[in-house]
């Protein structure tokens, strides 16, 4: 399968630079996989497309101030993006700077042109394209809270007036380098309205990492190596999902991250057919790469944003919706001037 098949041209002015207010005022494209129909609504209209008994599965990961600044002994500046925790003081990172090699010590600063805060890090492993494993001299999350900055995607050029606008209203578990953006459209009021109509909610965790930031570089989709991300689905959530599946109620994944948690937790093909599609508790790393041809075992409905060309996220959505239908939906979204990417509009795929 060619990666180039997942490319498309987007007018730059359609890349949303700021979120809409209120959150649920964003537009919602509704795509029906059975009929091929495409409807145009707003996110606040979501309750009209869900049923009593549906189970919404949200990613409750919280974005951390994952962008750190540092300086080498030579005085050269270095920028660090925290990607994945290995231990309290050891993280996989993306480093921008010249000749940041293994053994190089880094002094952490209180801003891009700031002063040392007294914390240091050292490169202990080198990877490709700026990947580095850093060992810090103290726990990283408290350090990030004091000296870090919330990272926005590189296609957003305006600073946020309110950093909480890049968090979901239900974010609880810190660890992501980017927001699970499909969840940004929910308001407390909309969640209450859905609950009152009989729609249930469950919460999983996936800490968003490197593959959100990078397009697929390989010519063949199958050759792409997915980086691991931490995810968790508790035993109580497994009971919720399995109960819904037994009752033939729909599992509605809020975002591609929730899809990857659910499908990573899905029972294997060796399980008797009567239990196919059920999940087990899961806590650990996942490198699940979903692209067309994948057989979904858990997810019935998907809420998602409009994604970057050549991205693993776009490939996942193409696997769920069908490539031809998704291409048509994206072409219509561009024609109708939908807003794209993290702060953009949403899509509901039934």
C-alpha positions in Angstrom: 0.0 0.0 0.0 1.5 3.3 -1.1 1.9 6.1 1.5 1.4 8.6 -1.3 -2.2 7.4 -1.5 -2.8 9.1 1.8 -1.7 12.5 0.6 -4.0 15.4 -0.2 -3.7 19.2 -0.8 -5.1 21.4 1.9 -5.3 25.2 1.5 -3.2 26.6 4.4 -6.0 28.9 5.5 -8.1 25.9 6.5 -5.6 24.9 9.2 -7.3 26.1 12.4 -5.1 28.4 14.4 -7.4 28.9 17.4 -10.2 26.9 18.9 -13.9 27.9 18.5 -15.9 29.0 21.5 -17.8 27.3 23.0 -16.1 24.0 22.4 -19.2 22.3 21.0 -19.8 25.1 18.4 -17.4 23.4 16.0 -18.8 21.8 12.9 -19.5 18.1 12.7 -19.5 16.1 9.5 -21.6 12.9 9.9 -20.5 10.1 7.6 -22.6 7.0 7.3 -20.6 3.9 6.2 -23.6 1.9 5.3 -25.3 4.4 3.0 -22.4 6.6 2.1 -24.4 9.7 3.1 -22.6 12.8 4.4 -24.4 15.3 6.6 -23.3 18.7 7.9 -24.1 19.6 11.5 -22.5 21.1 14.6 -20.9 19.1 17.5 -23.6 20.2 19.8 -26.0 18.1 17.6 -24.1 14.9 18.6 -26.8 13.6 20.9 -29.2 13.3 18.0 -26.9 10.7 16.4 -26.2 8.6 19.4 -28.5 6.0 21.1 -29.4 5.3 24.7 -27.0 2.6 25.8 -24.2 3.7 23.5 -20.8 3.7 25.4 -18.6 6.6 24.7 -14.9 5.8 25.4 -12.8 8.9 26.1 -9.0 9.3 26.5 -8.5 11.1 29.8 -4.7 11.7 29.2 -3.6 15.2 30.1 -1.0 17.2 28.1 2.1 18.0 30.2 4.4 21.0 29.7 6.5 18.8 27.6 8.6 21.4 25.8 11.8 22.1 27.8 14.8 24.3 27.0 18.4 23.6 27.8 22.0 24.6 27.1 25.1 22.6 26.5 28.4 23.5 28.2 29.4 25.3 25.1 26.5 27.6 25.4 24.6 26.1 22.4 20.9 26.0 22.9 18.9 22.8 22.8 15.1 22.2 22.7 13.7 19.1 24.3 10.2 17.5 23.7 9.3 14.9 26.3 7.7 11.9 24.5 7.5 8.9 26.7 8.4 8.1 30.3 10.7 5.2 31.0 11.2 6.1 34.7 10.6 9.1 36.9 13.9 10.6 35.8 14.4 9.0 32.4 12.4 9.9 29.3 12.4 9.3 25.5 12.6 12.7 23.9 12.9 14.5 20.6 15.8 16.9 20.7 16.5 19.8 18.5 20.1 21.1 18.5 23.5 20.5 17.0 25.6 17.4 18.0 23.6 16.4 21.0 25.4 13.1 21.5 25.5 10.4 24.1 27.2 11.6 27.3 26.5 15.3 26.5 25.3 17.1 29.7 22.5 19.6 29.4 21.5 22.4 31.8 17.8 22.9 31.9 16.6 26.5 31.5 13.5 28.4 32.7 12.7 29.4 29.1 14.1 29.7 25.6 16.4 32.5 26.6 16.2 31.8 30.3 18.6 31.0 33.1 19.6 27.6 34.5 17.1 26.2 37.0 19.7 23.9 38.6 18.5 20.7 36.9 20.6 18.7 34.5 20.1 16.0 32.0 22.4 13.7 30.0 21.9 11.8 26.7 22.2 8.1 27.4 20.8 6.7 24.1 20.7 8.1 20.5 18.1 7.3 17.9 17.2 8.5 14.5 15.9 11.9 13.5 16.5 13.6 16.8 15.3 10.9 19.1 17.2 10.8 22.4 16.8 9.1 25.7 17.7 11.6 28.5 18.5 10.8 32.1 17.6 13.8 34.4 19.0 14.4 37.9 15.5 14.6 39.3 11.9 13.5 38.6 10.8 15.0 35.2 7.1 15.8 35.7 7.7 18.2 38.6 10.5 19.8 36.6 8.3 20.2 33.5 5.6 21.8 35.6 8.2 24.4 36.8 10.2 25.0 33.7 8.3 23.5 30.7 5.9 24.9 28.2 2.8 23.2 26.7 3.8 22.2 23.2 1.5 23.1 20.3 1.7 21.3 17.0 4.1 23.0 14.5 1.3 24.1 12.2 -0.3 26.3 14.9 1.5 29.7 14.9 -0.6 31.6 17.4 0.1 31.3 21.2 -2.9 30.1 23.3 -4.4 32.6 25.7 -5.6 29.8 27.9 -3.5 26.6 28.1 -6.5 24.7 29.4 -8.1 25.1 25.9 -5.6 22.5 24.7 -6.9 20.0 27.3 -10.1 18.1 27.3 -12.5 19.0 30.1 -12.1 15.5 31.5 -8.3 15.2 31.3 -6.9 13.7 34.5 -3.8 11.6 33.9 -0.7 13.6 32.9 1.7 12.2 30.3 0.8 13.4 26.7 2.9 15.5 24.5 -0.2 16.4 22.5 -3.9 16.6 23.1 -6.3 13.8 22.1 -8.0 16.4 20.0 -11.4 14.7 19.3 -12.2 15.2 22.9 -11.6 18.9 22.8 -15.2 19.4 21.4 -16.9 18.2 24.6 -18.3 20.6 27.2 -19.5 19.6 30.7 -23.0 20.5 29.5 -22.9 18.3 26.5 -21.6 15.4 28.6 -24.5 15.9 31.0 -27.0 16.0 28.1 -25.6 12.8 26.7 -25.7 11.1 30.1 -29.3 12.2 30.7 -30.2 10.7 27.3 -28.8 7.3 28.4 -25.4 7.5 26.7 -22.7 6.1 29.0 -19.1 7.1 29.3 -15.9 5.2 30.0 -12.4 6.5 30.4 -9.1 5.0 29.2 -5.6 6.5 28.9 -3.2 6.8 26.0 -0.3 9.2 26.3 0.1 10.7 22.9 3.7 10.6 21.6 5.9 10.8 18.5 3.7 9.4 15.7 1.3 12.3 16.2 4.1 14.7 15.2 5.5 12.9 12.2 4.2 11.9 8.8 5.0 8.4 7.5 8.3 8.7 5.6 8.4 5.2 4.1 7.1 4.7 0.6 5.1 1.7 1.6 2.6 2.0 4.5 3.5 -1.5 5.7 7.2 -0.6 6.2 6.4 2.1 8.8 7.6 1.3 12.3 5.1 2.6 14.9 6.6 4.0 18.1 5.2 2.7 21.3 2.9 4.7 23.5 1.7 3.9 27.0 -2.0 3.1 27.4 -4.2 1.7 30.1 -7.7 0.2 30.2 -8.8 -0.8 33.7 -10.7 -3.9 34.8 -13.8 -1.8 35.5 -13.7 -0.2 32.0 -13.3 -3.7 30.5 -16.5 -4.7 32.3 -18.3 -1.7 30.9 -17.1 -2.4 27.3 -17.8 -6.2 27.6 -21.3 -5.5 29.1 -22.1 -3.2 26.2 -20.9 -5.8 23.6 -22.9 -8.5 25.2 -26.0 -6.3 25.0 -25.2 -5.4 21.4 -24.8 -1.8 22.3 -22.4 0.4 20.3 -18.9 1.3 21.4 -18.2 4.9 20.3 -14.5 5.7 20.4 -13.7 9.4 21.0 -10.6 9.8 18.9 -8.0 7.6 17.3 -6.2 7.2 20.6 -9.2 5.6 22.2 -9.5 3.3 19.2 -5.9 2.2 19.7 -6.5 1.5 23.4 -9.6 -0.5 22.7 -8.2 -2.5 19.9 -4.9 -3.1 21.8 -7.0 -4.5 24.7 -9.1 -6.7 22.3 -9.0 -10.4 23.0 -7.0 -12.4 20.5 -8.2 -14.5 17.6 -7.8 -17.7 19.7 -10.7 -16.6 21.8 -14.0 -18.6 21.2 -16.2 -16.8 18.6 -18.9 -16.2 21.2 -16.5 -13.8 23.0 -15.0 -12.2 19.9 -14.8 -8.4 20.2 -14.4 -8.4 24.0 -11.5 -6.7 25.8 -9.3 -7.5 28.7 -7.7 -5.1 31.2 -4.5 -3.6 29.6 -1.7 -1.6 31.0 1.5 -1.1 29.1 3.0 -0.1 25.8 1.2 -0.4 22.4 2.7 -0.2 19.0 -0.6 -1.1 17.2 -0.6 0.4 13.7 -4.0 0.4 12.1 -4.3 1.0 8.4 -6.7 -0.2 5.6 -7.2 -3.9 5.8 -7.4 -4.0 9.6 -10.3 -5.9 11.1 -11.9 -3.8 13.9 -12.9 -6.1 16.8 -14.3 -3.6 19.3 -15.1 -0.1 17.9 -18.5 0.5 16.2 -18.6 4.3 15.9 -15.7 6.8 15.7 -15.5 10.5 16.6 -12.4 12.1 15.1 -10.9 15.3 13.8 -9.5 16.0 10.3 -5.9 14.7 10.1 -2.7 15.5 8.4 -1.7 14.0 5.1 0.4 10.8 5.3 -0.2 10.5 9.0 -0.9 7.3 10.9 -4.1 8.9 12.2 -5.4 9.4 8.7 -4.6 5.8 7.8 -6.5 4.6 10.9 -9.6 6.6 10.0 -9.3 5.3 6.4 -9.3 1.8 7.7 -12.5 2.5 9.7 -14.5 4.5 7.2 -13.2 2.9 4.0 -10.6 4.8 1.8 -13.0 5.8 -1.0 -15.6 7.2 1.3 -13.0 9.0 3.4 -11.5 10.6 0.3 -14.9 11.8 -0.7 -15.6 13.2 2.8 -12.3 15.1 2.9 -12.8 16.6 -0.5 -16.2 17.8 0.6 -14.8 19.2 3.8 -12.3 21.2 1.9 -14.9 22.4 -0.5 -17.2 23.5 2.4 -14.3 25.2 4.2 -14.2 23.0 7.3 -11.4 23.8 9.8 -8.6 21.1 9.9 -6.3 19.5 12.5 -6.0 20.0 16.3 -8.3 23.0 16.7 -10.4 22.1 13.7 -13.8 20.6 13.2 -15.0 17.0 13.9 -16.2 14.0 12.0 -18.7 11.3 13.3 -18.3 8.1 11.4 -21.3 5.8 11.9 
